[in-house]
Amino acid sequence: MSNSYRYGDYSDIKHLALISVFSFIINFLFFSSCYAQSNALVADLSKSNISINTDFNGASLLLFGSIAGKDGDDIIVVISAPPTEIITRKKSKMSGIWVNASSIKWKNAPAFYQIFSTDTLSKIATRDVLQSLAIGTQFLNLKFEKSGEFDTNNYNEWVEALNRNMKSASLWKTNENAVQVIRGALFRTEVDLPANITIGDYEVRIIHFRNGRLIAEDKTAIAVKKAGFSAIIYQLAHEYSIFYGIFAIAFAVFAGWLAAAIFRKT
């Protein structure tokens, strides 16, 4: 009697343990699914390939998507080009003539950096949150190579000069209140790419915020490439630079000879 009782008690404990394990697994999968659905963020572009040809004057495209959000949620979109080298120069007046006194070569500055948001950035999230997510030109962690006289105490002035130059070229810009969110579910924004953009794969980050906290993030890309005759010239100049130089010199000589011949006849 006592042995059968102990065996039955052990079986009951074993069954309860199995039921507990299965219940834990089911609850984990269920709540994980619910969490994933609550943080769902899907975005796409009306045009993901941009071709630059000889008559390229810029491009306009639409970024749209959906979120499992609520009224009052915010979206920040960050579009950045691959890092490149950009030189910022400082001019000084010497003997009545403005000359380049010093310069900085930024080693990893994005050739294009624009932000689109539903509200002002300071209202969407705190500075610490924006910095942790690298949102904003002030958080790009720029690296530089100095030339000439350079005072590290004036670093911020150089950064402001870079920011000012890129903004004047419409390459760096913050477009606040440019993203529309409809009923906390659908969002859209129009993106204008200027004519002076560089080629490369542009990263597009779409970030969902609620009450200042990160909810979800998605990424996509825009491929900007040369096309047509300009693509041939670009490839020739970069991959066959010697032949390109010879061709450029020969073409200049021929053009000069042709112009001289025409004016001689007239």
FIDRENFI-417576 format. One record per residue (C-alpha): residue in three letters; y, z, x. Coordinates in nm, 4 decimals. Each point is the difference from the previous one (the first is absolute). Last residue first. Layout:
! FIDRENFI-417576
[site "ALA", [Y, Z, X]]
...
***
This chain:
! FIDRENFI-417576
[site "THR", [8.3298, -9.0938, 3.5544]]
[site "LYS", [-0.2725, -0.1239, 0.2301]]
[site "ARG", [0.0611, 0.2778, 0.2513]]
[site "PHE", [-0.0007, 0.2585, -0.2787]]
[site "ILE", [-0.3517, -0.1022, -0.1031]]
[site "ALA", [-0.1325, -0.0090, 0.3545]]
[site "ALA", [0.1451, 0.3427, 0.0805]]
[site "ALA", [-0.1578, 0.1485, -0.3141]]
[site "LEU", [-0.3367, -0.1530, 0.0878]]
[site "TRP", [0.0173, 0.1272, 0.3588]]
[site "GLY", [0.0856, 0.3507, -0.1174]]
[site "ALA", [-0.2810, -0.0014, -0.2566]]
[site "PHE", [-0.2458, -0.1251, 0.2630]]
[site "VAL", [0.1030, 0.2691, 0.2479]]
[site "ALA", [-0.0267, 0.2705, -0.2691]]
[site "PHE", [-0.3416, -0.1297, -0.1086]]
[site "ALA", [-0.1274, -0.0009, 0.3578]]
[site "ILE", [0.1234, 0.3565, 0.0541]]
[site "ALA", [-0.1571, 0.1228, -0.3257]]
[site "PHE", [-0.3282, -0.1814, 0.0750]]
[site "ILE", [-0.0219, 0.1529, 0.3466]]
[site "GLY", [0.0703, 0.3456, -0.1418]]
[site "TYR", [-0.2593, -0.0447, -0.2781]]
[site "PHE", [-0.2550, -0.1186, 0.2559]]
[site "ILE", [0.0550, 0.3167, 0.2036]]
[site "SER", [0.0034, 0.2266, -0.3083]]
[site "TYR", [-0.3337, -0.1190, -0.1328]]
[site "GLU", [-0.1111, 0.2981, -0.2106]]
[site "HIS", [0.3358, 0.1429, -0.1036]]
[site "ALA", [0.2264, -0.3070, -0.0163]]
[site "LEU", [-0.2737, -0.2334, -0.1264]]
[site "GLN", [-0.1081, 0.2447, -0.2693]]
[site "TYR", [0.3581, 0.0440, -0.1200]]
[site "ILE", [0.0700, -0.3754, 0.0055]]
[site "ILE", [-0.3185, -0.0723, -0.1972]]
[site "ALA", [0.0771, 0.2773, -0.2503]]
[site "SER", [0.3543, -0.1359, -0.0423]]
[site "PHE", [-0.1473, -0.3398, -0.0887]]
[site "GLY", [-0.1943, 0.1410, -0.2959]]
[site "ALA", [-0.0624, 0.3703, -0.0406]]
[site "LYS", [0.0811, 0.3238, 0.1820]]
[site "LYS", [-0.1649, 0.3121, -0.1358]]
[site "VAL", [0.0879, 0.3133, -0.1954]]
[site "ALA", [-0.3072, 0.1838, -0.1342]]
[site "ILE", [0.0926, 0.2738, -0.2472]]
[site "ALA", [-0.2247, 0.3058, -0.0146]]
[site "THR", [-0.1485, 0.2644, -0.2290]]
[site "LYS", [-0.0176, 0.3762, 0.0063]]
[site "ASP", [-0.0575, 0.2748, -0.2548]]
[site "GLU", [0.1106, 0.3619, -0.0093]]
[site "ALA", [-0.0699, 0.2871, -0.2389]]
[site "ILE", [0.1435, 0.3254, -0.1338]]
[site "LEU", [0.2498, 0.1065, 0.2670]]
[site "ARG", [0.2099, 0.2917, -0.1205]]
[site "GLY", [0.3695, 0.0092, -0.0907]]
[site "ASN", [-0.0602, 0.0666, -0.3675]]
[site "ARG", [-0.2368, -0.2955, -0.0183]]
[site "PHE", [-0.0062, -0.2696, 0.2640]]
[site "HIS", [-0.1903, -0.3306, 0.0297]]
[site "ILE", [0.0263, -0.1968, 0.3236]]
[site "ILE", [-0.0309, -0.3780, 0.0342]]
[site "ARG", [-0.0157, -0.1152, 0.3613]]
[site "VAL", [0.0441, -0.3669, 0.0889]]
[site "GLU", [-0.0770, -0.1022, 0.3584]]
[site "TYR", [0.1418, -0.3331, 0.1149]]
[site "ASP", [-0.2365, -0.2254, 0.1928]]
[site "GLY", [0.1993, -0.2148, 0.2398]]
[site "ILE", [0.2831, -0.2516, 0.0191]]
[site "THR", [0.3623, 0.1027, 0.0291]]
[site "ILE", [0.2509, 0.0268, -0.2827]]
[site "ASN", [0.3318, -0.1861, 0.0309]]
[site "ALA", [-0.0061, -0.1698, -0.3429]]
[site "PRO", [0.0089, 0.3291, -0.1859]]
[site "LEU", [-0.2972, 0.1439, -0.1949]]
[site "ASP", [0.0893, 0.1123, -0.3501]]
[site "VAL", [-0.2372, 0.2421, -0.1725]]
[site "GLU", [0.0052, 0.0576, -0.3755]]
[site "THR", [-0.1453, 0.3240, -0.1321]]
[site "ARG", [-0.2689, 0.0943, -0.2506]]
[site "PHE", [-0.1745, 0.3038, -0.1434]]
[site "LEU", [-0.2508, 0.0649, -0.2764]]
[site "ALA", [-0.1431, 0.3328, -0.1169]]
[site "GLY", [0.2643, 0.2706, -0.0322]]
[site "ARG", [0.1296, -0.1551, -0.3173]]
[site "ILE", [0.1538, -0.2891, 0.1968]]
[site "VAL", [0.0970, 0.0645, 0.3607]]
[site "GLN", [0.2738, -0.2226, 0.1425]]
[site "VAL", [0.0608, -0.0120, 0.3735]]
[site "ALA", [0.3508, -0.0843, 0.1264]]
[site "ASN", [0.1617, 0.3413, -0.0537]]
[site "GLU", [0.0545, 0.0204, 0.3769]]
[site "ASN", [-0.0185, -0.3130, 0.2140]]
[site "THR", [0.0085, 0.1222, 0.3599]]
[site "LYS", [0.0673, -0.2801, 0.2489]]
[site "TRP", [-0.0946, -0.1247, 0.3431]]
[site "LEU", [-0.0143, -0.3784, 0.0483]]
[site "SER", [0.3149, -0.0976, -0.1902]]
[site "ALA", [0.1631, -0.1125, 0.3303]]
[site "SER", [0.2790, 0.2548, -0.0516]]
[site "LYS", [-0.2708, 0.2601, -0.0599]]
[site "MET", [-0.1679, -0.0806, 0.3305]]
[site "ASN", [0.3268, 0.0342, 0.1905]]
[site "ARG", [0.0916, 0.3289, -0.1686]]
[site "ASN", [-0.3428, 0.1526, 0.0594]]
[site "LEU", [0.0095, -0.1000, 0.3660]]
[site "ALA", [0.3495, 0.1463, 0.0355]]
[site "GLU", [-0.1112, 0.3185, -0.1770]]
[site "VAL", [-0.2928, 0.0292, 0.2406]]
[site "TRP", [0.2344, -0.0484, 0.2961]]
[site "GLU", [0.2326, 0.2694, -0.1356]]
[site "ASN", [-0.2963, 0.2316, -0.0465]]
[site "TYR", [-0.0923, -0.0417, 0.3671]]
[site "ASN", [0.3490, 0.0972, 0.1178]]
[site "ASN", [-0.1196, 0.3237, 0.1623]]
[site "THR", [-0.2485, -0.2098, 0.1957]]
[site "ASP", [0.2916, -0.1500, 0.1915]]
[site "PHE", [-0.0717, -0.3489, 0.1289]]
[site "GLU", [0.1600, -0.1947, 0.2798]]
[site "GLY", [-0.1746, -0.3284, 0.0676]]
[site "SER", [-0.3301, -0.0809, -0.1645]]
[site "LYS", [-0.2057, 0.2153, -0.2328]]
[site "GLU", [-0.3496, -0.0616, -0.1334]]
[site "PHE", [-0.0644, 0.1307, -0.3484]]
[site "LYS", [-0.2520, 0.1576, -0.2326]]
[site "LEU", [0.0790, 0.0472, -0.3687]]
[site "ASN", [-0.1708, 0.2746, -0.1968]]
[site "LEU", [0.0577, -0.1840, -0.3300]]
[site "PHE", [0.1149, 0.3140, -0.1831]]
[site "GLN", [0.3718, -0.0811, -0.0258]]
[site "THR", [-0.0923, -0.3427, -0.1386]]
[site "GLY", [-0.1463, 0.1625, -0.3102]]
[site "ILE", [-0.3444, 0.0991, -0.1256]]
[site "ALA", [-0.2220, 0.1202, 0.2846]]
[site "LEU", [-0.2330, 0.1922, -0.2354]]
[site "SER", [0.0573, 0.3331, 0.1756]]
[site "GLN", [0.3703, -0.0845, 0.0227]]
[site "LEU", [0.0273, -0.0654, -0.3730]]
[site "VAL", [-0.1721, 0.3313, -0.0736]]
[site "ASP", [0.2263, 0.1892, 0.2405]]
[site "ARG", [0.3121, -0.1654, -0.1448]]
[site "THR", [-0.0937, 0.1132, -0.3483]]
[site "ALA", [-0.1333, -0.2359, -0.2636]]
[site "ILE", [0.1115, -0.2190, -0.2911]]
[site "LYS", [0.3563, 0.1314, -0.0280]]
[site "SER", [0.0802, -0.0543, 0.3687]]
[site "LEU", [-0.1459, -0.3510, -0.0216]]
[site "THR", [0.2410, -0.1082, -0.2723]]
[site "ASP", [-0.1946, -0.1205, -0.3012]]
[site "THR", [-0.2707, -0.2504, -0.0959]]
[site "SER", [-0.0371, -0.1197, 0.3560]]
[site "PHE", [0.0049, -0.3086, 0.2204]]
[site "ILE", [0.0109, 0.0321, 0.3786]]
[site "GLN", [0.0589, -0.2798, 0.2494]]
[site "TYR", [-0.0939, -0.0447, 0.3625]]
[site "PHE", [-0.0035, -0.3368, 0.1792]]
[site "ALA", [-0.0119, -0.0624, 0.3755]]
[site "PRO", [-0.1685, 0.3383, 0.0387]]
[site "ALA", [0.1159, 0.1816, 0.3150]]
[site "ASN", [-0.2713, 0.0686, 0.2553]]
[site "LYS", [0.1488, -0.0551, 0.3460]]
[site "TRP", [0.3706, 0.0465, -0.0642]]
[site "LYS", [0.1839, -0.1487, 0.2975]]
[site "ILE", [0.3198, 0.1918, 0.0574]]
[site "SER", [0.3227, -0.1394, 0.1410]]
[site "SER", [0.2936, 0.0764, 0.2230]]
[site "ALA", [0.3424, -0.1398, 0.0882]]
[site "ASN", [-0.0158, -0.3394, -0.1718]]
[site "VAL", [0.3470, -0.1504, 0.0524]]
[site "TRP", [0.3239, -0.0099, -0.1998]]
[site "ILE", [0.2839, -0.1378, 0.2118]]
[site "GLY", [0.3412, 0.1616, 0.0466]]
[site "SER", [-0.0717, 0.1050, 0.3569]]
[site "MET", [-0.3227, 0.1680, -0.1188]]
[site "LYS", [-0.0507, 0.0790, -0.3668]]
[site "SER", [-0.3418, 0.1445, -0.0769]]
[site "LYS", [-0.2842, -0.1358, -0.2083]]
[site "LYS", [-0.3174, 0.1854, -0.0940]]
[site "ARG", [-0.3156, -0.2001, -0.0443]]
[site "THR", [-0.3036, 0.0491, -0.2241]]
[site "ILE", [-0.3124, -0.1931, 0.0963]]
[site "ILE", [-0.2949, -0.0335, -0.2368]]
[site "GLU", [-0.3645, -0.0126, 0.1092]]
[site "THR", [-0.2552, -0.0311, -0.2804]]
[site "PRO", [-0.1920, 0.2117, -0.2467]]
[site "PRO", [-0.1856, -0.1876, -0.2763]]
[site "ALA", [0.2031, -0.0386, -0.3198]]
[site "SER", [0.0491, 0.2842, -0.2458]]
[site "ILE", [-0.0007, 0.0263, -0.3783]]
[site "VAL", [0.0216, 0.3522, -0.1454]]
[site "VAL", [-0.0355, 0.0494, -0.3767]]
[site "ILE", [0.0809, 0.3393, -0.1538]]
[site "ILE", [-0.1123, 0.0816, -0.3523]]
[site "ASP", [0.1020, 0.2969, -0.2139]]
[site "ASP", [-0.1540, 0.1889, -0.2904]]
[site "GLY", [0.2360, 0.1124, -0.2769]]
[site "ASP", [-0.2256, -0.0937, -0.2868]]
[site "LYS", [-0.3575, 0.0402, 0.1103]]
[site "GLY", [-0.2326, -0.1935, 0.2273]]
[site "ALA", [-0.3290, -0.1798, 0.0207]]
[site "ILE", [0.1713, -0.2767, 0.1914]]
[site "SER", [0.0331, -0.3731, -0.0458]]
[site "GLY", [0.1218, -0.2930, 0.2039]]
[site "PHE", [0.2771, -0.2413, 0.0814]]
[site "LEU", [0.1732, -0.1558, 0.2995]]
[site "LEU", [0.1888, -0.3169, -0.0826]]
[site "LEU", [0.1067, -0.2610, 0.2519]]
[site "SER", [0.3150, -0.1667, 0.1233]]
[site "ALA", [0.0209, -0.2136, 0.3120]]
[site "GLY", [0.2563, -0.0930, 0.2608]]
[site "ASN", [0.1825, -0.3210, 0.0782]]
[site "PHE", [-0.2805, -0.1956, 0.1696]]
[site "ASP", [0.1073, -0.3606, 0.0610]]
[site "THR", [-0.1791, -0.0448, 0.3350]]
[site "ASN", [-0.3133, 0.1784, -0.1139]]
[site "ILE", [-0.0950, 0.3657, -0.0433]]
[site "SER", [-0.3036, 0.0527, -0.2215]]
[site "ILE", [-0.0397, 0.3310, -0.1854]]
[site "ASN", [-0.3457, 0.1151, -0.1073]]
[site "SER", [-0.0526, 0.3016, -0.2292]]
[site "LYS", [0.1806, -0.1338, -0.3063]]
[site "SER", [0.0019, 0.1723, -0.3386]]
[site "LEU", [-0.0893, 0.3189, 0.1811]]
[site "ASP", [-0.2503, 0.2708, -0.0918]]
[site "ALA", [-0.0260, 0.3713, -0.0702]]
[site "VAL", [-0.2626, 0.2430, -0.1275]]
[site "LEU", [0.0402, 0.3760, 0.0021]]
[site "ALA", [-0.2591, 0.2313, -0.1547]]
[site "ASN", [0.0771, 0.3684, 0.0612]]
[site "SER", [-0.1194, 0.1208, -0.3415]]
[site "GLN", [-0.2980, -0.2341, 0.0204]]
[site "ALA", [-0.1030, 0.1360, 0.3392]]
[site "TYR", [0.0349, 0.3565, -0.1255]]
[site "CYS", [-0.2059, -0.0769, -0.3099]]
[site "SER", [-0.2711, -0.1586, 0.2107]]
[site "SER", [-0.0007, 0.2948, 0.2391]]
[site "PHE", [-0.0136, 0.2337, -0.3013]]
[site "PHE", [-0.3071, -0.1749, -0.1357]]
[site "LEU", [-0.1750, -0.0413, 0.3337]]
[site "PHE", [0.0507, 0.3662, 0.0871]]
[site "ASN", [-0.1014, 0.1151, -0.3477]]
[site "ILE", [-0.3213, -0.2018, 0.0182]]
[site "ILE", [-0.0811, 0.1266, 0.3491]]
[site "PHE", [0.0709, 0.3636, -0.0917]]
[site "SER", [-0.2108, -0.0272, -0.3144]]
[site "PHE", [-0.2864, -0.1481, 0.2013]]
[site "VAL", [0.0173, 0.2891, 0.2480]]
[site "SER", [0.0200, 0.2611, -0.2752]]
[site "ILE", [-0.2968, -0.1530, -0.1843]]
[site "LEU", [-0.2022, 0.0037, 0.3204]]
[site "ALA", [0.0857, 0.3658, 0.0630]]
[site "LEU", [-0.0858, 0.0944, -0.3578]]
[site "HIS", [-0.3361, -0.1721, 0.0319]]
[site "LYS", [-0.0769, 0.1848, 0.3243]]
[site "ILE", [0.1014, 0.3329, -0.1512]]
[site "ASP", [-0.2235, -0.0620, -0.3010]]
[site "SER", [-0.2885, -0.0965, 0.2247]]
[site "TYR", [0.0406, 0.3207, 0.2045]]
[site "ASP", [-0.0052, 0.2142, -0.3177]]
[site "GLY", [-0.3102, -0.1773, -0.1206]]
[site "TYR", [-0.1754, 0.0657, 0.3287]]
[site "ARG", [0.1056, 0.3673, -0.0059]]
[site "TYR", [-0.1323, 0.0437, -0.3531]]
[site "SER", [-0.3254, -0.1701, 0.0878]]
[site "ASN", [-0.0495, 0.2435, 0.2924]]
[site "SER", [0.0797, 0.3097, -0.2122]]
[site "MET", [-0.2454, -0.0980, -0.2682]]
***
